[in-house]
Amino acid sequence: MAFDSLSEKLQNVFKNLRSKGRLTEADVKAAMKEVKMALLEADVNFRVVKKFIKGVEERAIGQDVMNGLNPGQMVIKIVNEELIALMGSETTEIKFQPGSAITVIMMAGLQGAGKTTTTAKLAGKFKLKGKKPLLVACDVYRPAAIKQLQVNGEKQGVEVFSMGENHKPANIAKAALEHAAKNHNNVIILDTAGRLHVDEEMMAELQEIKDTVEVHQTILVVDAMTGQDAVNVASSFQEKIGIDGVIITKLDGDTRGGAALSIKAVTGCPILYAGMGEKLSDLEQFYPDRMASRILGMGDVLTLIEKAGQEMDETKAREMAQKMKKAQFDYNDYLESVKQMKKMGGLASLMNMIPGMNQMKNQGVDAEEGEKRMARMEAIIFSMTEEERANPDLLNPSRRHRIAKGAGVDISEVNSMVKRFNETRKMMKKLPGMMGGKKGRMKFPF
């Protein structure tokens, strides 16, 4: 995730604070100096950092905190609250027009920010909410922009309105509004053209669209990987055409994430969604409190639960739970569990949401290495016959040699995987008995 480096540095600062029984003013100031450096290195706007540190210090160097039972924990609580306030305190929803009235949303942003893909992702979100969206191709300059929108629209099951490349975007928007009224679309999303940088021609074109049709929400798409440039772009758009909210893309990438912590404070515009991957489902509602929790290494259980609800096949999950209870699961079930994990964003994504996992990362637990190990295990299982996958007890030495050869791994890897798998099944057999103590307490077999 974008904040991995920042998260690691902040956790080290807080670890030092927790180790102290009492805190002095000098302790707090030294800790805040480290927090300040960590934020600046994460590319958070300098003025935002200055104001943030001042706010934390004013609250932390108070009698209630310094004389409290756990002053280190209190300082962490204050940092968490100030981080939430920095990113907007409350989650902001995109506002729709009442009743059956059509809501017009204009998407804006620079070329390469992922605007067209995000536009389709947003349409998918609205469709899940019971809306009937219409995607409108207003980017008449970039080669294949219209085709890209059509392909993504088709994947989302959302209609795309296009008039080709020989019409003015404002006229396309007007015609789309008429089309929507006839076809009962209640949300129009205009995918406008971007440029390599902010220029007057682009701003004039966006303003012309706003003058031609009533735009209810102007949403800016910015690339988290551009750091402070994303904040500068947001400021320019806000000043020249006015924006109602921001969607940050590529927040899952190897980026410092400072834009997410600066945009609301600099522009006053809320962050609505965060793009967390390539798939059309990888668009998360932006919750300031959950993001602060992730940054501070406290996990994000609510988002994890929501992802599980959206992505997991409930029937298959129930079946697998029953099999695990009876210790009857096989290698096909393992493949299914990996498939479900991938749908939820993979091991690295899940580790950011589980409380305490960041500390494990700091102790050398590597999600990337875990993903590679899982891929090797998949290769081993795919080298088995259907019969072997369904009946793990068939794997005698000669079969294991054949499987290792087919998977391109050493026989020791196959033996190791089979051993771990059998140990897990044995443990599962003991679980019902372990739950049989007095008043349902766990009974351990040692």
TIFIBA-600784 format. One record per residue (C-alpha): residue number from 1; x, z, y; residue in three letters. Coordinates in steps of 0.2 Angstrom, whole numbers, m for minus. Example, Ala and Ser with C-alpha at 12.3 -4.5 7.8 and 13.67 -1.06 7.14 Angstrom:
residues 2
r i->1, xx->62, zz->39, yy->m22, aa->ala
r i->2, xx->68, zz->36, yy->m5, aa->ser
This chain:
residues 446
r i->1, xx->0, zz->0, yy->0, aa->met
r i->2, xx->5, zz->m3, yy->18, aa->ala
r i->3, xx->8, zz->16, yy->21, aa->phe
r i->4, xx->19, zz->20, yy->6, aa->asp
r i->5, xx->35, zz->23, yy->17, aa->ser
r i->6, xx->25, zz->33, yy->30, aa->leu
r i->7, xx->16, zz->43, yy->17, aa->ser
r i->8, xx->32, zz->48, yy->8, aa->glu
r i->9, xx->41, zz->53, yy->25, aa->lys
r i->10, xx->26, zz->63, yy->30, aa->leu
r i->11, xx->24, zz->72, yy->13, aa->gln
r i->12, xx->43, zz->77, yy->15, aa->asn
r i->13, xx->40, zz->85, yy->32, aa->val
r i->14, xx->25, zz->94, yy->25, aa->phe
r i->15, xx->34, zz->100, yy->10, aa->lys
r i->16, xx->47, zz->109, yy->21, aa->asn
r i->17, xx->33, zz->116, yy->32, aa->leu
r i->18, xx->24, zz->123, yy->16, aa->arg
r i->19, xx->40, zz->131, yy->10, aa->ser
r i->20, xx->41, zz->142, yy->25, aa->lys
r i->21, xx->31, zz->159, yy->25, aa->gly
r i->22, xx->30, zz->160, yy->44, aa->arg
r i->23, xx->31, zz->146, yy->57, aa->leu
r i->24, xx->40, zz->147, yy->74, aa->thr
r i->25, xx->36, zz->136, yy->88, aa->glu
r i->26, xx->54, zz->128, yy->85, aa->ala
r i->27, xx->48, zz->124, yy->67, aa->asp
r i->28, xx->33, zz->115, yy->73, aa->val
r i->29, xx->42, zz->105, yy->86, aa->lys
r i->30, xx->56, zz->100, yy->73, aa->ala
r i->31, xx->42, zz->94, yy->61, aa->ala
r i->32, xx->33, zz->85, yy->75, aa->met
r i->33, xx->50, zz->76, yy->79, aa->lys
r i->34, xx->51, zz->70, yy->61, aa->glu
r i->35, xx->33, zz->64, yy->61, aa->val
r i->36, xx->36, zz->55, yy->78, aa->lys
r i->37, xx->50, zz->46, yy->70, aa->met
r i->38, xx->40, zz->41, yy->54, aa->ala
r i->39, xx->26, zz->34, yy->65, aa->leu
r i->40, xx->37, zz->24, yy->76, aa->leu
r i->41, xx->46, zz->17, yy->60, aa->glu
r i->42, xx->29, zz->13, yy->54, aa->ala
r i->43, xx->27, zz->2, yy->69, aa->asp
r i->44, xx->14, zz->13, yy->78, aa->val
r i->45, xx->12, zz->9, yy->96, aa->asn
r i->46, xx->24, zz->21, yy->106, aa->phe
r i->47, xx->11, zz->27, yy->119, aa->arg
r i->48, xx->m1, zz->31, yy->104, aa->val
r i->49, xx->13, zz->41, yy->95, aa->val
r i->50, xx->17, zz->50, yy->111, aa->lys
r i->51, xx->m1, zz->55, yy->114, aa->lys
r i->52, xx->m4, zz->59, yy->95, aa->phe
r i->53, xx->11, zz->71, yy->94, aa->ile
r i->54, xx->6, zz->80, yy->110, aa->lys
r i->55, xx->m12, zz->82, yy->103, aa->gly
r i->56, xx->m5, zz->90, yy->87, aa->val
r i->57, xx->8, zz->101, yy->95, aa->glu
r i->58, xx->m5, zz->108, yy->108, aa->glu
r i->59, xx->m16, zz->113, yy->93, aa->arg
r i->60, xx->m3, zz->118, yy->81, aa->ala
r i->61, xx->7, zz->130, yy->93, aa->ile
r i->62, xx->m8, zz->142, yy->95, aa->gly
r i->63, xx->m10, zz->160, yy->90, aa->gln
r i->64, xx->m23, zz->156, yy->76, aa->asp
r i->65, xx->m11, zz->144, yy->67, aa->val
r i->66, xx->6, zz->153, yy->70, aa->met
r i->67, xx->m1, zz->170, yy->64, aa->asn
r i->68, xx->m13, zz->163, yy->50, aa->gly
r i->69, xx->m11, zz->166, yy->32, aa->leu
r i->70, xx->m5, zz->148, yy->28, aa->asn
r i->71, xx->2, zz->141, yy->44, aa->pro
r i->72, xx->10, zz->126, yy->36, aa->gly
r i->73, xx->m6, zz->121, yy->28, aa->gln
r i->74, xx->m15, zz->123, yy->45, aa->met
r i->75, xx->m3, zz->111, yy->53, aa->val
r i->76, xx->m6, zz->98, yy->39, aa->ile
r i->77, xx->m25, zz->100, yy->42, aa->lys
r i->78, xx->m22, zz->97, yy->61, aa->ile
r i->79, xx->m12, zz->81, yy->58, aa->val
r i->80, xx->m26, zz->75, yy->46, aa->asn
r i->81, xx->m39, zz->78, yy->59, aa->glu
r i->82, xx->m29, zz->70, yy->73, aa->glu
r i->83, xx->m25, zz->55, yy->62, aa->leu
r i->84, xx->m44, zz->53, yy->58, aa->ile
r i->85, xx->m48, zz->54, yy->77, aa->ala
r i->86, xx->m34, zz->41, yy->80, aa->leu
r i->87, xx->m42, zz->28, yy->69, aa->met
r i->88, xx->m60, zz->31, yy->75, aa->gly
r i->89, xx->m67, zz->47, yy->68, aa->ser
r i->90, xx->m83, zz->38, yy->61, aa->glu
r i->91, xx->m85, zz->23, yy->50, aa->thr
r i->92, xx->m93, zz->9, yy->60, aa->thr
r i->93, xx->m105, zz->m3, yy->53, aa->glu
r i->94, xx->m109, zz->m21, yy->58, aa->ile
r i->95, xx->m125, zz->m21, yy->68, aa->lys
r i->96, xx->m139, zz->m33, yy->62, aa->phe
r i->97, xx->m154, zz->m38, yy->73, aa->gln
r i->98, xx->m170, zz->m29, yy->68, aa->pro
r i->99, xx->m183, zz->m37, yy->56, aa->gly
r i->100, xx->m181, zz->m55, yy->51, aa->ser
r i->101, xx->m172, zz->m60, yy->67, aa->ala
r i->102, xx->m155, zz->m69, yy->65, aa->ile
r i->103, xx->m139, zz->m60, yy->68, aa->thr
r i->104, xx->m125, zz->m72, yy->74, aa->val
r i->105, xx->m107, zz->m66, yy->70, aa->ile
r i->106, xx->m92, zz->m75, yy->77, aa->met
r i->107, xx->m76, zz->m73, yy->68, aa->met
r i->108, xx->m60, zz->m75, yy->79, aa->ala
r i->109, xx->m41, zz->m73, yy->76, aa->gly
r i->110, xx->m25, zz->m82, yy->75, aa->leu
r i->111, xx->m20, zz->m95, yy->62, aa->gln
r i->112, xx->m13, zz->m87, yy->46, aa->gly
r i->113, xx->m22, zz->m70, yy->48, aa->ala
r i->114, xx->m34, zz->m74, yy->33, aa->gly
r i->115, xx->m49, zz->m77, yy->44, aa->lys
r i->116, xx->m58, zz->m91, yy->33, aa->thr
r i->117, xx->m55, zz->m81, yy->17, aa->thr
r i->118, xx->m61, zz->m65, yy->26, aa->thr
r i->119, xx->m77, zz->m74, yy->33, aa->thr
r i->120, xx->m82, zz->m78, yy->15, aa->ala
r i->121, xx->m78, zz->m60, yy->9, aa->lys
r i->122, xx->m89, zz->m53, yy->23, aa->leu
r i->123, xx->m103, zz->m65, yy->17, aa->ala
r i->124, xx->m102, zz->m58, yy->0, aa->gly
r i->125, xx->m103, zz->m40, yy->7, aa->lys
r i->126, xx->m119, zz->m45, yy->16, aa->phe
r i->127, xx->m127, zz->m54, yy->1, aa->lys
r i->128, xx->m124, zz->m38, yy->m9, aa->leu
r i->129, xx->m134, zz->m29, yy->5, aa->lys
r i->130, xx->m149, zz->m40, yy->3, aa->gly
r i->131, xx->m145, zz->m52, yy->17, aa->lys
r i->132, xx->m146, zz->m71, yy->16, aa->lys
r i->133, xx->m130, zz->m76, yy->25, aa->pro
r i->134, xx->m125, zz->m94, yy->31, aa->leu
r i->135, xx->m107, zz->m98, yy->33, aa->leu
r i->136, xx->m103, zz->m110, yy->47, aa->val
r i->137, xx->m88, zz->m121, yy->48, aa->ala
r i->138, xx->m82, zz->m121, yy->66, aa->cys
r i->139, xx->m64, zz->m124, yy->63, aa->asp
r i->140, xx->m63, zz->m143, yy->66, aa->val
r i->141, xx->m44, zz->m144, yy->68, aa->tyr
r i->142, xx->m35, zz->m136, yy->53, aa->arg
r i->143, xx->m33, zz->m148, yy->39, aa->pro
r i->144, xx->m44, zz->m142, yy->24, aa->ala
r i->145, xx->m52, zz->m128, yy->33, aa->ala
r i->146, xx->m69, zz->m134, yy->30, aa->ile
r i->147, xx->m65, zz->m137, yy->12, aa->lys
r i->148, xx->m58, zz->m120, yy->10, aa->gln
r i->149, xx->m74, zz->m112, yy->17, aa->leu
r i->150, xx->m85, zz->m123, yy->6, aa->gln
r i->151, xx->m75, zz->m118, yy->m10, aa->val
r i->152, xx->m75, zz->m99, yy->m5, aa->asn
r i->153, xx->m94, zz->m100, yy->m1, aa->gly
r i->154, xx->m98, zz->m108, yy->m18, aa->glu
r i->155, xx->m88, zz->m94, yy->m26, aa->lys
r i->156, xx->m98, zz->m81, yy->m17, aa->gln
r i->157, xx->m115, zz->m90, yy->m20, aa->gly
r i->158, xx->m117, zz->m92, yy->m1, aa->val
r i->159, xx->m123, zz->m108, yy->8, aa->glu
r i->160, xx->m110, zz->m117, yy->20, aa->val
r i->161, xx->m116, zz->m127, yy->35, aa->phe
r i->162, xx->m104, zz->m141, yy->40, aa->ser
r i->163, xx->m105, zz->m156, yy->52, aa->met
r i->164, xx->m87, zz->m162, yy->48, aa->gly
r i->165, xx->m73, zz->m163, yy->61, aa->glu
r i->166, xx->m80, zz->m174, yy->74, aa->asn
r i->167, xx->m91, zz->m162, yy->83, aa->his
r i->168, xx->m88, zz->m148, yy->96, aa->lys
r i->169, xx->m89, zz->m130, yy->88, aa->pro
r i->170, xx->m102, zz->m125, yy->101, aa->ala
r i->171, xx->m113, zz->m139, yy->95, aa->asn
r i->172, xx->m110, zz->m135, yy->77, aa->ile
r i->173, xx->m115, zz->m117, yy->80, aa->ala
r i->174, xx->m131, zz->m122, yy->89, aa->lys
r i->175, xx->m136, zz->m134, yy->75, aa->ala
r i->176, xx->m132, zz->m120, yy->62, aa->ala
r i->177, xx->m144, zz->m108, yy->71, aa->leu
r i->178, xx->m158, zz->m121, yy->70, aa->glu
r i->179, xx->m154, zz->m124, yy->51, aa->his
r i->180, xx->m154, zz->m105, yy->48, aa->ala
r i->181, xx->m171, zz->m103, yy->56, aa->ala
r i->182, xx->m179, zz->m117, yy->45, aa->lys
r i->183, xx->m170, zz->m110, yy->29, aa->asn
r i->184, xx->m173, zz->m92, yy->32, aa->his
r i->185, xx->m155, zz->m87, yy->33, aa->asn
r i->186, xx->m154, zz->m70, yy->43, aa->asn
r i->187, xx->m136, zz->m69, yy->46, aa->val
r i->188, xx->m125, zz->m83, yy->53, aa->ile
r i->189, xx->m106, zz->m81, yy->51, aa->ile
r i->190, xx->m96, zz->m93, yy->62, aa->leu
r i->191, xx->m78, zz->m97, yy->56, aa->asp
r i->192, xx->m69, zz->m103, yy->72, aa->thr
r i->193, xx->m52, zz->m111, yy->74, aa->ala
r i->194, xx->m37, zz->m101, yy->76, aa->gly
r i->195, xx->m20, zz->m105, yy->84, aa->arg
r i->196, xx->m2, zz->m100, yy->81, aa->leu
r i->197, xx->m3, zz->m89, yy->97, aa->his
r i->198, xx->m16, zz->m84, yy->110, aa->val
r i->199, xx->m19, zz->m98, yy->122, aa->asp
r i->200, xx->m32, zz->m103, yy->135, aa->glu
r i->201, xx->m39, zz->m118, yy->126, aa->glu
r i->202, xx->m44, zz->m107, yy->111, aa->met
r i->203, xx->m52, zz->m93, yy->122, aa->met
r i->204, xx->m62, zz->m107, yy->132, aa->ala
r i->205, xx->m68, zz->m114, yy->115, aa->glu
r i->206, xx->m74, zz->m96, yy->110, aa->leu
r i->207, xx->m82, zz->m93, yy->126, aa->gln
r i->208, xx->m91, zz->m110, yy->125, aa->glu
r i->209, xx->m99, zz->m105, yy->108, aa->ile
r i->210, xx->m104, zz->m88, yy->116, aa->lys
r i->211, xx->m112, zz->m98, yy->131, aa->asp
r i->212, xx->m121, zz->m110, yy->119, aa->thr
r i->213, xx->m128, zz->m97, yy->106, aa->val
r i->214, xx->m131, zz->m79, yy->108, aa->glu
r i->215, xx->m117, zz->m70, yy->98, aa->val
r i->216, xx->m122, zz->m53, yy->93, aa->his
r i->217, xx->m105, zz->m48, yy->86, aa->gln
r i->218, xx->m88, zz->m55, yy->89, aa->thr
r i->219, xx->m76, zz->m49, yy->75, aa->ile
r i->220, xx->m57, zz->m51, yy->77, aa->leu
r i->221, xx->m47, zz->m54, yy->61, aa->val
r i->222, xx->m29, zz->m48, yy->62, aa->val
r i->223, xx->m14, zz->m48, yy->50, aa->asp
r i->224, xx->m7, zz->m30, yy->47, aa->ala
r i->225, xx->10, zz->m38, yy->43, aa->met
r i->226, xx->12, zz->m43, yy->61, aa->thr
r i->227, xx->13, zz->m25, yy->66, aa->gly
r i->228, xx->13, zz->m22, yy->85, aa->gln
r i->229, xx->9, zz->m41, yy->88, aa->asp
r i->230, xx->m8, zz->m38, yy->79, aa->ala
r i->231, xx->m12, zz->m24, yy->92, aa->val
r i->232, xx->m6, zz->m36, yy->107, aa->asn
r i->233, xx->m17, zz->m50, yy->100, aa->val
r i->234, xx->m32, zz->m38, yy->99, aa->ala
r i->235, xx->m29, zz->m32, yy->117, aa->ser
r i->236, xx->m29, zz->m51, yy->123, aa->ser
r i->237, xx->m45, zz->m55, yy->114, aa->phe
r i->238, xx->m54, zz->m40, yy->120, aa->gln
r i->239, xx->m48, zz->m44, yy->138, aa->glu
r i->240, xx->m53, zz->m62, yy->138, aa->lys
r i->241, xx->m69, zz->m64, yy->127, aa->ile
r i->242, xx->m73, zz->m46, yy->122, aa->gly
r i->243, xx->m74, zz->m40, yy->103, aa->ile
r i->244, xx->m85, zz->m28, yy->94, aa->asp
r i->245, xx->m74, zz->m24, yy->80, aa->gly
r i->246, xx->m58, zz->m28, yy->70, aa->val
r i->247, xx->m55, zz->m33, yy->52, aa->ile
r i->248, xx->m37, zz->m29, yy->46, aa->ile
r i->249, xx->m30, zz->m41, yy->32, aa->thr
r i->250, xx->m15, zz->m39, yy->20, aa->lys
r i->251, xx->m16, zz->m20, yy->21, aa->leu
r i->252, xx->m11, zz->m20, yy->3, aa->asp
r i->253, xx->5, zz->m29, yy->6, aa->gly
r i->254, xx->23, zz->m23, yy->10, aa->asp
r i->255, xx->20, zz->m19, yy->28, aa->thr
r i->256, xx->22, zz->m4, yy->39, aa->arg
r i->257, xx->4, zz->m2, yy->43, aa->gly
r i->258, xx->6, zz->3, yy->61, aa->gly
r i->259, xx->m8, zz->m9, yy->67, aa->ala
r i->260, xx->m21, zz->1, yy->58, aa->ala
r i->261, xx->m16, zz->17, yy->67, aa->leu
r i->262, xx->m14, zz->9, yy->84, aa->ser
r i->263, xx->m29, zz->m4, yy->87, aa->ile
r i->264, xx->m43, zz->8, yy->90, aa->lys
r i->265, xx->m33, zz->19, yy->102, aa->ala
r i->266, xx->m26, zz->4, yy->112, aa->val
r i->267, xx->m42, zz->m8, yy->112, aa->thr
r i->268, xx->m56, zz->5, yy->110, aa->gly
r i->269, xx->m63, zz->m7, yy->96, aa->cys
r i->270, xx->m67, zz->0, yy->79, aa->pro
r i->271, xx->m59, zz->m6, yy->63, aa->ile
r i->272, xx->m74, zz->m12, yy->52, aa->leu
r i->273, xx->m65, zz->m17, yy->36, aa->tyr
r i->274, xx->m48, zz->m18, yy->28, aa->ala
r i->275, xx->m42, zz->m33, yy->17, aa->gly
r i->276, xx->m34, zz->m26, yy->2, aa->met
r i->277, xx->m30, zz->m41, yy->m9, aa->gly
r i->278, xx->m32, zz->m59, yy->m13, aa->glu
r i->279, xx->m49, zz->m59, yy->m22, aa->lys
r i->280, xx->m65, zz->m62, yy->m13, aa->leu
r i->281, xx->m71, zz->m44, yy->m18, aa->ser
r i->282, xx->m55, zz->m36, yy->m10, aa->asp
r i->283, xx->m63, zz->m31, yy->6, aa->leu
r i->284, xx->m65, zz->m12, yy->9, aa->glu
r i->285, xx->m76, zz->m4, yy->22, aa->gln
r i->286, xx->m64, zz->6, yy->33, aa->phe
r i->287, xx->m66, zz->24, yy->33, aa->tyr
r i->288, xx->m54, zz->33, yy->45, aa->pro
r i->289, xx->m55, zz->50, yy->35, aa->asp
r i->290, xx->m52, zz->41, yy->18, aa->arg
r i->291, xx->m37, zz->31, yy->26, aa->met
r i->292, xx->m30, zz->47, yy->33, aa->ala
r i->293, xx->m31, zz->56, yy->16, aa->ser
r i->294, xx->m22, zz->41, yy->8, aa->arg
r i->295, xx->m8, zz->41, yy->21, aa->ile
r i->296, xx->m5, zz->60, yy->19, aa->leu
r i->297, xx->m5, zz->58, yy->0, aa->gly
r i->298, xx->m21, zz->67, yy->m3, aa->met
r i->299, xx->m29, zz->52, yy->m13, aa->gly
r i->300, xx->m45, zz->44, yy->m10, aa->asp
r i->301, xx->m57, zz->49, yy->m24, aa->val
r i->302, xx->m73, zz->42, yy->m15, aa->leu
r i->303, xx->m67, zz->25, yy->m14, aa->thr
r i->304, xx->m61, zz->26, yy->m32, aa->leu
r i->305, xx->m78, zz->31, yy->m37, aa->ile
r i->306, xx->m86, zz->17, yy->m27, aa->glu
r i->307, xx->m74, zz->4, yy->m34, aa->lys
r i->308, xx->m78, zz->10, yy->m52, aa->ala
r i->309, xx->m96, zz->8, yy->m49, aa->gly
r i->310, xx->m95, zz->m9, yy->m42, aa->gln
r i->311, xx->m82, zz->m16, yy->m54, aa->glu
r i->312, xx->m84, zz->m8, yy->m71, aa->met
r i->313, xx->m96, zz->m14, yy->m84, aa->asp
r i->314, xx->m107, zz->2, yy->m87, aa->glu
r i->315, xx->m112, zz->m3, yy->m104, aa->thr
r i->316, xx->m94, zz->m7, yy->m110, aa->lys
r i->317, xx->m88, zz->10, yy->m102, aa->ala
r i->318, xx->m102, zz->19, yy->m111, aa->arg
r i->319, xx->m97, zz->11, yy->m128, aa->glu
r i->320, xx->m79, zz->15, yy->m125, aa->met
r i->321, xx->m82, zz->33, yy->m121, aa->ala
r i->322, xx->m92, zz->34, yy->m138, aa->gln
r i->323, xx->m78, zz->26, yy->m148, aa->lys
r i->324, xx->m65, zz->38, yy->m140, aa->met
r i->325, xx->m76, zz->53, yy->m144, aa->lys
r i->326, xx->m76, zz->47, yy->m162, aa->lys
r i->327, xx->m57, zz->41, yy->m162, aa->ala
r i->328, xx->m63, zz->24, yy->m167, aa->gln
r i->329, xx->m56, zz->14, yy->m152, aa->phe
r i->330, xx->m44, zz->m1, yy->m156, aa->asp
r i->331, xx->m33, zz->m13, yy->m148, aa->tyr
r i->332, xx->m47, zz->m23, yy->m141, aa->asn
r i->333, xx->m53, zz->m8, yy->m132, aa->asp
r i->334, xx->m36, zz->m6, yy->m124, aa->tyr
r i->335, xx->m37, zz->m24, yy->m118, aa->leu
r i->336, xx->m54, zz->m21, yy->m111, aa->glu
r i->337, xx->m48, zz->m5, yy->m102, aa->ser
r i->338, xx->m33, zz->m15, yy->m94, aa->val
r i->339, xx->m45, zz->m28, yy->m89, aa->lys
r i->340, xx->m57, zz->m15, yy->m80, aa->gln
r i->341, xx->m41, zz->m8, yy->m71, aa->met
r i->342, xx->m36, zz->m25, yy->m65, aa->lys
r i->343, xx->m53, zz->m28, yy->m58, aa->lys
r i->344, xx->m51, zz->m11, yy->m48, aa->met
r i->345, xx->m35, zz->m17, yy->m40, aa->gly
r i->346, xx->m22, zz->m13, yy->m53, aa->gly
r i->347, xx->m12, zz->3, yy->m57, aa->leu
r i->348, xx->m3, zz->3, yy->m40, aa->ala
r i->349, xx->m20, zz->2, yy->m30, aa->ser
r i->350, xx->m27, zz->16, yy->m41, aa->leu
r i->351, xx->m12, zz->27, yy->m39, aa->met
r i->352, xx->m14, zz->27, yy->m20, aa->asn
r i->353, xx->m32, zz->34, yy->m23, aa->met
r i->354, xx->m29, zz->48, yy->m35, aa->ile
r i->355, xx->m24, zz->65, yy->m27, aa->pro
r i->356, xx->m6, zz->70, yy->m32, aa->gly
r i->357, xx->0, zz->53, yy->m38, aa->met
r i->358, xx->10, zz->51, yy->m22, aa->asn
r i->359, xx->21, zz->66, yy->m27, aa->gln
r i->360, xx->23, zz->58, yy->m44, aa->met
r i->361, xx->29, zz->42, yy->m36, aa->lys
r i->362, xx->42, zz->52, yy->m26, aa->asn
r i->363, xx->48, zz->60, yy->m43, aa->gln
r i->364, xx->51, zz->42, yy->m50, aa->gly
r i->365, xx->35, zz->37, yy->m57, aa->val
r i->366, xx->35, zz->19, yy->m53, aa->asp
r i->367, xx->18, zz->9, yy->m53, aa->ala
r i->368, xx->27, zz->m7, yy->m53, aa->glu
r i->369, xx->37, zz->m2, yy->m69, aa->glu
r i->370, xx->20, zz->4, yy->m76, aa->gly
r i->371, xx->12, zz->m13, yy->m73, aa->glu
r i->372, xx->26, zz->m22, yy->m82, aa->lys
r i->373, xx->25, zz->m10, yy->m97, aa->arg
r i->374, xx->6, zz->m14, yy->m98, aa->met
r i->375, xx->10, zz->m33, yy->m97, aa->ala
r i->376, xx->22, zz->m31, yy->m112, aa->arg
r i->377, xx->9, zz->m21, yy->m121, aa->met
r i->378, xx->m4, zz->m35, yy->m118, aa->glu
r i->379, xx->8, zz->m48, yy->m124, aa->ala
r i->380, xx->11, zz->m38, yy->m140, aa->ile
r i->381, xx->m8, zz->m36, yy->m143, aa->ile
r i->382, xx->m11, zz->m54, yy->m140, aa->phe
r i->383, xx->1, zz->m58, yy->m153, aa->ser
r i->384, xx->m9, zz->m49, yy->m166, aa->met
r i->385, xx->m23, zz->m57, yy->m176, aa->thr
r i->386, xx->m41, zz->m53, yy->m173, aa->glu
r i->387, xx->m41, zz->m43, yy->m189, aa->glu
r i->388, xx->m26, zz->m33, yy->m184, aa->glu
r i->389, xx->m33, zz->m29, yy->m166, aa->arg
r i->390, xx->m49, zz->m22, yy->m174, aa->ala
r i->391, xx->m40, zz->m12, yy->m187, aa->asn
r i->392, xx->m24, zz->m4, yy->m181, aa->pro
r i->393, xx->m21, zz->4, yy->m198, aa->asp
r i->394, xx->m16, zz->m14, yy->m205, aa->leu
r i->395, xx->0, zz->m14, yy->m195, aa->leu
r i->396, xx->13, zz->m13, yy->m209, aa->asn
r i->397, xx->32, zz->m17, yy->m205, aa->pro
r i->398, xx->31, zz->m35, yy->m210, aa->ser
r i->399, xx->16, zz->m38, yy->m198, aa->arg
r i->400, xx->25, zz->m28, yy->m184, aa->arg
r i->401, xx->40, zz->m40, yy->m186, aa->his
r i->402, xx->29, zz->m55, yy->m184, aa->arg
r i->403, xx->20, zz->m48, yy->m169, aa->ile
r i->404, xx->37, zz->m43, yy->m160, aa->ala
r i->405, xx->43, zz->m61, yy->m163, aa->lys
r i->406, xx->27, zz->m69, yy->m156, aa->gly
r i->407, xx->27, zz->m57, yy->m141, aa->ala
r i->408, xx->46, zz->m60, yy->m137, aa->gly
r i->409, xx->50, zz->m42, yy->m138, aa->val
r i->410, xx->61, zz->m31, yy->m149, aa->asp
r i->411, xx->53, zz->m23, yy->m164, aa->ile
r i->412, xx->57, zz->m6, yy->m157, aa->ser
r i->413, xx->44, zz->m9, yy->m143, aa->glu
r i->414, xx->31, zz->m14, yy->m155, aa->val
r i->415, xx->35, zz->2, yy->m166, aa->asn
r i->416, xx->34, zz->13, yy->m150, aa->ser
r i->417, xx->17, zz->6, yy->m144, aa->met
r i->418, xx->10, zz->8, yy->m162, aa->val
r i->419, xx->16, zz->26, yy->m162, aa->lys
r i->420, xx->9, zz->31, yy->m145, aa->arg
r i->421, xx->m8, zz->22, yy->m150, aa->phe
r i->422, xx->m9, zz->32, yy->m166, aa->asn
r i->423, xx->m4, zz->49, yy->m157, aa->glu
r i->424, xx->m18, zz->45, yy->m144, aa->thr
r i->425, xx->m31, zz->43, yy->m158, aa->arg
r i->426, xx->m25, zz->59, yy->m167, aa->lys
r i->427, xx->m27, zz->68, yy->m150, aa->met
r i->428, xx->m45, zz->61, yy->m148, aa->met
r i->429, xx->m50, zz->67, yy->m165, aa->lys
r i->430, xx->m45, zz->85, yy->m160, aa->lys
r i->431, xx->m55, zz->84, yy->m143, aa->leu
r i->432, xx->m72, zz->89, yy->m150, aa->pro
r i->433, xx->m65, zz->104, yy->m159, aa->gly
r i->434, xx->m55, zz->109, yy->m144, aa->met
r i->435, xx->m71, zz->110, yy->m134, aa->met
r i->436, xx->m79, zz->122, yy->m146, aa->gly
r i->437, xx->m73, zz->139, yy->m139, aa->gly
r i->438, xx->m84, zz->152, yy->m133, aa->lys
r i->439, xx->m95, zz->147, yy->m118, aa->lys
r i->440, xx->m88, zz->129, yy->m119, aa->gly
r i->441, xx->m70, zz->135, yy->m115, aa->arg
r i->442, xx->m56, zz->123, yy->m121, aa->met
r i->443, xx->m48, zz->128, yy->m137, aa->lys
r i->444, xx->m30, zz->121, yy->m138, aa->phe
r i->445, xx->m22, zz->117, yy->m155, aa->pro
r i->446, xx->m6, zz->128, yy->m152, aa->phe
